Amino acid sequence: MRFYGYLRASTKEQDAGRASETLKHFASSLDIEITAIFIENESGAKLERPELIRLLEICAPGDAIVIESIDRLTRLTNSDWQTLKAVLSEKRIRVIASDVPTTHALVEAKDEITGSIMNLINSLIVDLMAIFARKDYEQRRERQRQGVQKAKELGKYKGRPKDENRRKRIEQLLMSTKSDGSKYSWTDIQRLTGCSRGLIASVKKQIIDA
């Protein structure tokens, strides 16, 4: 069994570094070694996340994904969560979360019967926590919407300021080629700048419209 770390972090490099160290510390407490850590900058409310997709493709049956908390893996709608669960189940990928103590037992669940029992128990608990994670996400979005609406009514809403330095870097990468002559993919640009695919699309549109 191999253990892969998966975390969602803000686009700030120091935040990603902190989260990585926290995940490694958690793995060490379970006496396991993380093979690789996948850092995602996309929202957990989106099913289509490049690093998550890459991780699921790499995982072999019996491998485990190690996370800090369930909301790092999902803030998905129930429909999308069921889709993700189906992939995890089909590939027999285990989920070990720091905030779900029962999942820690999966590290030592080597026989099939014990593993099946623990997977059943954890499936119920993780399902419940996935619901809470989605509800928390929706409540945050609603409070944000209300805050923006109130700011607009008071004439104080200015929108989110643009990060011009990052946009310029993305533009440079979109218009550049690698040493082998190939173009930088959106995934390449995400890894180099820590931006979202939505921002890349915005910069690309700006280039086309210029």
C-alpha positions in Angstrom: 0.0 0.0 0.0 1.2 3.5 -0.9 0.1 6.6 0.9 -0.4 9.8 -1.1 -1.0 13.2 0.6 -3.7 15.5 -0.8 -4.2 19.0 0.3 -6.0 22.1 -0.9 -4.1 25.3 0.0 -4.4 29.0 -0.8 -2.2 30.2 -3.6 0.4 31.5 -1.1 3.5 29.3 -1.2 4.0 29.6 2.6 0.4 28.3 3.2 1.1 25.3 1.0 4.3 24.6 2.8 2.6 24.8 6.2 -0.1 22.4 5.1 2.4 20.0 3.7 4.4 19.9 7.0 1.1 19.4 9.0 0.2 16.5 6.7 3.7 14.9 7.1 3.5 15.3 10.8 0.1 13.5 10.9 1.5 10.7 8.7 4.5 10.3 11.0 2.1 9.9 14.0 0.6 6.9 12.2 4.1 5.6 11.4 3.6 5.8 7.7 5.5 7.5 4.9 3.9 9.7 2.3 5.0 8.8 -1.2 4.0 12.1 -2.7 1.9 15.1 -1.9 -0.5 16.6 -4.4 -1.3 20.3 -3.8 -4.6 21.6 -5.2 -5.6 25.3 -5.6 -9.0 24.6 -6.9 -12.1 24.8 -4.7 -13.3 21.6 -3.0 -16.8 22.4 -4.3 -15.5 21.4 -7.8 -15.4 17.8 -8.9 -13.0 18.6 -11.8 -9.8 19.3 -10.0 -6.5 18.7 -12.0 -4.4 17.4 -9.0 -7.2 15.2 -7.7 -7.7 13.7 -11.1 -4.0 13.1 -11.5 -3.9 11.5 -8.0 -6.8 9.2 -8.7 -5.1 8.1 -12.0 -1.9 7.3 -10.2 -3.4 5.4 -7.2 -3.4 1.6 -7.5 -6.0 -0.6 -5.7 -5.4 -0.6 -2.0 -3.5 2.7 -1.9 -4.6 5.4 0.5 -5.1 9.2 0.2 -4.1 11.0 3.4 -5.8 14.3 4.2 -6.0 16.8 7.0 -9.8 16.9 7.0 -12.8 15.7 4.9 -13.5 19.2 3.7 -10.1 19.2 2.0 -11.3 16.4 -0.2 -14.9 17.4 -0.6 -17.3 20.3 -0.3 -19.2 18.8 -3.2 -22.9 18.5 -3.9 -24.3 15.1 -3.0 -24.4 14.1 -6.6 -20.8 15.0 -7.2 -19.7 13.4 -3.9 -21.4 10.1 -5.0 -19.5 10.3 -8.3 -16.2 10.7 -6.4 -17.1 8.0 -4.0 -17.8 5.6 -6.8 -14.3 6.2 -8.2 -12.7 5.7 -4.8 -14.7 2.5 -4.3 -14.1 1.1 -7.8 -10.3 1.6 -7.4 -10.4 0.4 -3.8 -8.7 3.6 -2.6 -8.7 4.2 1.1 -9.2 7.7 2.7 -7.3 8.4 5.9 -8.3 11.7 7.4 -6.7 13.4 10.5 -10.2 14.5 11.7 -11.8 11.1 11.4 -10.0 8.8 14.0 -11.7 5.6 12.8 -10.0 6.0 9.4 -6.6 5.7 11.1 -7.3 2.0 11.7 -7.1 1.5 7.9 -3.4 1.8 8.1 -3.2 -1.6 9.9 -6.2 -3.2 8.3 -4.3 -5.8 6.3 -6.8 -8.6 6.2 -9.9 -8.4 4.0 -12.6 -8.9 6.7 -11.2 -6.2 9.0 -10.7 -3.8 6.0 -14.2 -4.4 4.8 -15.7 -3.7 8.3 -13.6 -0.5 8.7 -14.4 0.7 5.2 -18.2 0.3 6.0 -17.9 2.2 9.3 -15.8 5.0 7.7 -18.1 5.3 4.7 -21.0 6.2 7.0 -18.9 8.7 9.0 -17.2 10.3 6.0 -20.6 10.6 4.2 -22.0 12.5 7.2 -18.9 14.8 7.4 -19.2 15.4 3.6 -22.7 16.7 4.2 -21.5 19.0 6.9 -18.7 20.2 4.7 -21.1 21.1 1.9 -23.5 22.8 4.3 -20.7 24.9 5.8 -19.6 25.9 2.2 -23.1 26.9 1.3 -23.5 28.9 4.5 -20.2 30.7 3.9 -21.2 31.6 0.3 -24.6 32.9 1.5 -22.9 35.1 4.1 -20.5 36.3 1.5 -23.4 37.1 -0.9 -25.2 39.0 1.8 -22.0 40.9 2.7 -21.5 41.9 -0.9 -25.1 43.0 -1.3 -25.0 45.1 1.8 -21.7 46.7 0.6 -23.3 47.5 -2.7 -26.3 49.1 -1.1 -23.9 51.3 1.0 -21.8 52.1 -2.1 -18.7 50.5 -0.6 -18.3 47.4 -2.8 -15.2 47.6 -5.1 -14.9 43.9 -6.0 -11.8 41.8 -5.6 -8.6 43.6 -6.6 -6.6 42.0 -9.5 -3.2 40.5 -8.9 -1.5 42.2 -11.8 1.9 40.6 -11.3 0.4 37.1 -11.4 -1.7 38.0 -14.4 1.4 39.2 -16.2 3.3 36.0 -15.3 0.4 33.9 -16.7 0.3 36.0 -19.9 4.1 35.4 -20.3 3.7 31.7 -19.9 0.7 31.5 -22.3 2.7 33.2 -25.0 6.0 31.3 -24.3 7.3 27.9 -25.3 9.4 25.4 -23.3 12.9 24.4 -24.2 11.6 21.5 -26.1 9.4 23.7 -28.3 6.1 22.7 -26.7 3.6 25.2 -25.2 2.9 25.5 -21.5 -0.3 23.7 -20.6 -2.8 25.1 -18.2 -1.7 22.5 -15.6 2.0 23.7 -16.1 0.9 27.3 -15.5 -1.1 26.3 -12.4 1.9 24.6 -10.9 4.2 27.5 -11.7 2.0 30.4 -10.5 -0.4 28.7 -8.1 -3.4 30.2 -9.9 -6.8 28.8 -10.7 -7.9 27.6 -14.2 -10.5 30.4 -14.1 -7.8 33.0 -13.9 -5.9 31.5 -16.8 -9.1 31.6 -18.8 -9.5 35.2 -17.9 -6.0 36.2 -18.9 -6.3 34.2 -22.2 -9.5 36.0 -23.0 -7.7 39.3 -22.3 -5.0 38.4 -24.7 -7.4 37.4 -27.5 -9.5 40.6 -27.0 -6.4 42.8 -27.0 
